[in-house]
Amino acid sequence: MEEFKLNLDKTTSQIVDSSQQKAAKIAGFMFLLAFIVPTLNWTLILSKFNIGTNASATANNILDNELLFRLGMTIELLMPVGLIILGWTLYRILKPENRNLALLALLLKLVEAIISAVIVLVAFIALHLLDGEAYLKVFTPEQLQVPLTLIIKSHMAIFSVPMVFLGLDMMIFSYLFFKSGYIPRILAAFGIFSFALIFIHSMMYLLAPQYAAMAINQIIFWLPSGLFELIIGFWLLFRSLNINHQEIYTFTSNNQIQ
């Protein structure tokens, strides 16, 4: 009977292990996607609409290239879906370590995704209103251009709000990786450090935007997290989680003997 229970526990742990390993592959892919796609979208598409300090020229540039702008915004709108998938897979991986903390991090990731989606939806609504002649009787073109120009000219400042939650949820997920030892602890510690910088920089945008907007500060506070996302993305995609069942078997066996 004791041997049967031990084998059952062993089989259960192997199922959990397999589920975590599959989730890790998805999480690795989503980490890479969450870094590469927004970076390319901003560099190749959205940044092209910014015309110096001239908000009106920026708005006109958007309207003159509306299809390309809609493409960029659609990519931005789809990214929160990727964030939710990433949060769910990280929760699946890390809930055996601490279910409550993993759930908290997942909820914070959901808040991050929702706020990001709302920001993009505001730009879509403004663009739709600007295209409708009936709405121009209620709003002036300048009023409707404001959300469009803000999302381009103050992209990082506006997204600092969801980035507050990004810093928090990824610090928790990284802490759980550190505690579990599923990935090298030095990598997990680097994750905690990287997203602590994201949290600090996001708070700077809310409290002291003139310092947060400085190019040197953007590089210092954002570069580590980008590097971390690339490293952990490839690690989870091509390496297995370090899950040791020996302690589980020993613990179960000792309990049965007692």
Summary of the structure (lengths in Angstrom):
residues: 258
radius of gyration: 22.6
end to end distance: 14.1
largest distance: 81.4
contacts: 825
relative contact order: 0.13
helix: 87%
strand: 0%
